[in-house]
């Protein structure tokens, strides 16, 4: 059942091209229009919403944070992302014009379920993005958009994360289409890029895994790892850090690279491992330049800099102890690629330490208590 892989996590990392492809399947009709069958919320309601709040926990919340950049850009609707347990116990401003998007792999996370109930009591419409058909959260929501990642067994989420980002993007494009924020041909171009993601993820698995494995093995004794990113690379950095905490029990933190000089740079000491997610230079030149200067800042203070960059980016080489290249894509699609080496890094480091990557200590796959 592990498909010849040493762990479920390894298998699920390799399932990702299929998980992304399956999540896209059947949602585009022949003339390029996006259709979401599970969208049982009236179109007139979706046209009038003035705010989106994403609620989730753990990795699912990072998927939401990635999606915020895309949905705001495409739909011009403000998107807040909030941990479900925080949302529930403050007094959030939620009403009939709020669309709540609840993201959950299992569909059974109690914190998220309680937040869904609270949102609906306030009159909000709730869409569940979920991987488990018929589970509590989609049943209690107004609509469900299923990720088709297949069962995820390893406690730490991998393929569900990529599928959640894809599902959120489909939702964002659907809303943009419905609300007239984007023209059909623009949406088609974005969807075309999305459809190239499975083969690009596959190429990372085929060509990059050994390099990341060797890197992890060399670093199995590190005491802490810092992850830096900007824009969509910021939630990717946090997700990379979470994976390392969960699997390898190593202290890790993900920072917004721009925040470095406001605090975290004090942590940089000789030999500190810093993993930096670099945005495409073709996408937004200024963003790329800013991250390059962040790499220089930590390197000047002795950091060991490992860089995740897109193929063809030669500029980063000069400032990196090691570069891990991922295929080229657009700025907003990049998280679907840059996350993959970080997943492999955490898994291989934990494996090198002799840890159980499928069942990390103290964690449960689905937390059904508040
Ligand atoms: C945690 C799991 O307890 O719950 C994480 O260990 C997961 O992997 C989080 O991201 C949220 O779970 P779900 O099922 O609501 O996506």
Boltz pocket constraint, residues with backbone or C-beta under 6 A from the ligand:
constraints:
  - pocket:
      binder: B
      contacts: [[A, 57], [A, 58], [A, 59], [A, 60], [A, 103], [A, 104], [A, 105], [A, 106], [A, 107], [A, 108], [A, 109], [A, 112], [A, 155], [A, 156], [A, 157], [A, 363], [A, 364], [A, 365], [A, 366], [A, 367]]
      max_distance: 6.0
